[in-house]
């Protein structure tokens, strides 16, 4: 009886080795941080603000570097958290970044390139 139990254990162990579940392969979306890099403008009421996104995704708003950490990044969105815990997001379409979300103001601003700044 003891030998039978040992044989069943060995068989189930070997079957378990060869039939272990495969790790799910996550479909990693291609992401190019250079896509977001550039100088953009947005209007907050009467004021026009300048936002600079560097190739390493650091943010500068109106010439001041903003202390942020990247929370998530995908092909069309980069989400930051600032030092106060507020979320900042850059959202894009197929061509360029088009929206800037600031959780501290709870507002989303349209981005426009320097060529349209006037």
C-alpha positions as CSV (number, residue, x, y, z in Angstrom):
1,X,0.0,0.0,0.0
2,X,2.9,2.3,0.8
3,X,4.5,1.7,-2.6
4,X,1.3,2.5,-4.4
5,X,1.1,5.9,-2.6
6,X,4.7,6.6,-3.5
7,X,4.1,5.8,-7.2
8,X,1.0,8.0,-7.3
9,X,2.9,10.8,-5.7
10,X,5.8,10.5,-8.2
11,X,3.4,10.3,-11.2
12,X,1.5,13.4,-10.1
13,X,4.8,15.2,-9.4
14,X,6.1,14.5,-12.9
15,X,2.8,15.4,-14.5
16,X,2.9,18.7,-12.5
17,X,6.3,19.5,-13.8
18,X,5.4,19.2,-17.4
19,X,1.9,20.7,-17.2
20,X,2.5,23.7,-15.0
21,X,0.5,26.7,-16.0
22,X,2.4,29.1,-18.3
23,X,2.8,32.6,-17.1
24,X,0.5,35.0,-18.9
25,X,2.4,37.0,-21.5
26,X,1.3,40.6,-21.0
27,X,0.9,42.4,-24.3
28,X,3.4,45.3,-23.7
29,X,2.3,48.3,-25.7
30,X,5.1,50.0,-27.5
31,X,5.9,53.3,-25.9
32,X,8.2,56.1,-27.3
33,X,8.8,58.8,-24.7
34,X,10.1,61.1,-27.6
35,X,6.5,61.2,-28.9
36,X,5.6,63.4,-25.9
37,X,8.7,65.5,-25.9
38,X,8.4,69.1,-27.0
39,X,7.1,72.5,-26.1
40,X,3.4,72.9,-25.7
41,X,1.0,75.6,-24.6
42,X,-2.3,75.6,-22.8
43,X,-4.7,78.4,-21.7
44,X,-5.9,78.7,-18.1
45,X,-8.5,81.4,-18.2
46,X,-6.7,84.5,-19.5
47,X,-3.1,83.2,-19.0
48,X,-1.2,81.1,-21.5
49,X,1.1,78.6,-19.9
50,X,4.2,76.9,-21.4
51,X,4.8,73.2,-20.7
52,X,8.0,71.6,-21.8
53,X,8.3,67.8,-21.9
54,X,11.9,66.6,-22.1
55,X,12.9,63.4,-23.8
56,X,13.2,61.7,-20.4
57,X,9.6,62.9,-19.7
58,X,10.6,65.5,-17.1
59,X,8.1,68.3,-16.9
60,X,8.6,72.1,-16.8
61,X,5.7,74.4,-16.5
62,X,6.3,78.1,-17.1
63,X,10.1,77.5,-16.8
64,X,9.9,75.7,-13.5
65,X,10.8,72.0,-13.2
66,X,7.9,70.1,-11.6
67,X,8.9,67.4,-9.1
68,X,7.0,64.4,-10.3
69,X,7.2,60.6,-10.5
70,X,5.8,58.7,-13.5
71,X,2.9,56.6,-12.3
72,X,2.1,55.0,-15.7
73,X,2.9,55.4,-19.3
74,X,1.3,54.0,-22.4
75,X,1.4,54.9,-26.1
76,X,-1.1,57.8,-25.8
77,X,-0.9,58.8,-22.1
78,X,1.7,59.6,-19.5
79,X,0.5,59.9,-15.9
80,X,2.5,61.7,-13.2
81,X,2.1,62.2,-9.5
82,X,3.5,65.5,-8.1
83,X,5.1,66.0,-4.7
84,X,1.7,66.8,-3.2
85,X,0.1,63.6,-4.5
86,X,-1.9,65.2,-7.3
87,X,-2.1,63.5,-10.7
88,X,-0.9,65.2,-13.9
89,X,-1.6,63.6,-17.2
90,X,-0.5,64.1,-20.8
91,X,-3.0,62.6,-23.3
92,X,-2.3,62.3,-27.0
93,X,-3.9,61.2,-30.2
94,X,-2.0,59.5,-33.1
95,X,-0.2,62.7,-34.0
96,X,0.8,64.6,-30.8
97,X,-0.1,65.4,-27.2
98,X,-3.5,67.1,-27.2
99,X,-4.6,67.3,-23.5
100,X,-3.1,68.2,-20.1
101,X,-5.0,67.1,-17.0
102,X,-4.2,68.7,-13.6
103,X,-6.0,67.0,-10.7
104,X,-5.2,69.9,-8.3
105,X,-7.4,72.2,-10.5
106,X,-9.6,69.3,-11.5
107,X,-9.4,70.6,-15.1
108,X,-8.3,69.4,-18.5
109,X,-6.6,71.8,-20.9
110,X,-6.2,71.6,-24.6
111,X,-2.5,71.6,-25.7
112,X,-1.4,73.4,-28.8
113,X,2.1,73.6,-30.3
114,X,4.4,76.6,-30.3
115,X,3.5,77.3,-34.0
116,X,-0.1,78.0,-33.0
117,X,0.9,80.1,-29.9
118,X,-0.1,83.6,-30.5
